[in-house]
Amino acid sequence: MTFITDIVYKNVHEAHVSAIKEMAMLSAKIEGAASLTWGLPSFRTPEYIREGVKKYLDEDTAAGKYTLTDGLPELRELVVKKHKVETGIDIDADANVMISAGNMQALNTLFHTMLDPGEEIILTDPCFASHIQQIKLFSGTPVYWPLDEDNNWSLDVDKLPDLITDKTQAIVLVSPSNPTGKIFSKEELMRVGEIAKQHNILLIVDDPYSDFVYENRDKYFNLASVEDLKEHIVYLYSFSKSYAMGGWRLAYMVMPAELKHEALKVHDATMICAPRISQLAGIVALSQPSNHKQEFESVLAGRRELIGQRLDNVSHVFSNQKPEGAYYVFPKIVAAHTSSREFALDLLNNAKVAVTPGSAFGPSGEHHVRMAYCVDEDTINLAFDRIEQYFKG
Ligand SMILES: Cc1ncc(COP(=O)(O)O)c(C=O)c1O
């Protein structure tokens, strides 16, 4: 133990880098590894956005400056219009919209704003690994709400009321879900909304994937479109996936005015503002028509079919349910193994294939792995050729 251990905050010392990033870092050290770990789309930021940003850099003398803490007014106004089109709900750019450096930073700001030590946030189980870590970093307690695996990972709303205590602050929802790809039904979500309202709990709708729903467009429902829940919802939209802008770090939050007032203090103290250059990219992204989202979705649809077929061919290793949206599969490991972590490390070290252990996504994720199929087809094929070879006989 060195003085560094001594000075590091206990919660940080006890935390780990997420298994997603850990596997990505390990696989980067193995030459030629086929990686299905990270949800990093293979797409390039669309040309119209790159060109628009170049123009800003050349012509906008303020392009290198800070912005207002809640973001550029022009971008927030574009968010107001987008939100109206998508949800039918009227919001105000000053009162309700905050630009963040990605949904991760937005969530961090929210948890920081609302969590006193020991307070609870309900997470679906499995859920996005980083939600668990962020809550713990702020001395909060993640409360796991097991999804119904037999029903393709749907919400088990009957179980929700029993999880609510006087320490419950919020419920986090991701639909389509990471890691299961599940799109929660309107009926289920409406019931969750009613329960949250009844108990005065915040609903945090983390939305990086609603543009990738394939043949299930009609099934997708945005809880932020319910007027009656407006004061109980924070809706977070990320540019990372739909605009292939993960590295730009850009997202927005639509939130109740009182919460924005509080969250701004955290955002200001920790971030000042989201990077201006990325906000300018966001203005270009939202102000020009483009069909790149449909193109991304159709490429991903092909990869979803491919990975589904390849999984079917190794049914002695994995049992799979077809994901409805996003770009992950979350098969159960049926081959002999002790834990998903041991399985993933073994696969990486001996077959040069990187997947993320399901245990990273909560207790119900154990004995599963997550595979991201946003990588190109060659990588998917290489990974599965190796898996077939490794588990032969
Ligand atoms: C559910 C979920 N939330 C947030 C993020 C991160 O989004 P951003 O890049 O906007 O920080 C991801 C990325 O994989 C995700 O799956």
PDBQT file of the ligand as one rigid body, heavy atoms in Angstrom, charges set to zero:
ROOT
HETATM    1  C1  LIG A 401     -27.062   2.743 -22.498  1.00  0.00    +0.000 C 
HETATM    2  C2  LIG A 401     -25.921   3.618 -22.826  1.00  0.00    +0.000 A 
HETATM    3  N1  LIG A 401     -25.849   4.830 -22.265  1.00  0.00    +0.000 NA
HETATM    4  C3  LIG A 401     -24.837   5.661 -22.559  1.00  0.00    +0.000 A 
HETATM    5  C4  LIG A 401     -23.840   5.285 -23.410  1.00  0.00    +0.000 A 
HETATM    6  C5  LIG A 401     -22.745   6.256 -23.701  1.00  0.00    +0.000 C 
HETATM    7  O1  LIG A 401     -23.242   7.259 -24.510  1.00  0.00    +0.000 OA
HETATM    8  P1  LIG A 401     -22.378   8.560 -24.839  1.00  0.00    +0.000 P 
HETATM    9  O2  LIG A 401     -21.373   8.194 -25.875  1.00  0.00    +0.000 OA
HETATM   10  O3  LIG A 401     -23.391   9.544 -25.307  1.00  0.00    +0.000 OA
HETATM   11  O4  LIG A 401     -21.724   8.989 -23.573  1.00  0.00    +0.000 OA
HETATM   12  C6  LIG A 401     -23.866   4.046 -24.031  1.00  0.00    +0.000 A 
HETATM   13  C7  LIG A 401     -22.777   3.629 -24.933  1.00  0.00    +0.000 C 
HETATM   14  O5  LIG A 401     -22.550   2.492 -25.202  1.00  0.00    +0.000 OA
HETATM   15  C8  LIG A 401     -24.952   3.189 -23.729  1.00  0.00    +0.000 A 
HETATM   16  O6  LIG A 401     -25.045   1.985 -24.286  1.00  0.00    +0.000 OA
ENDROOT
TORSDOF 0
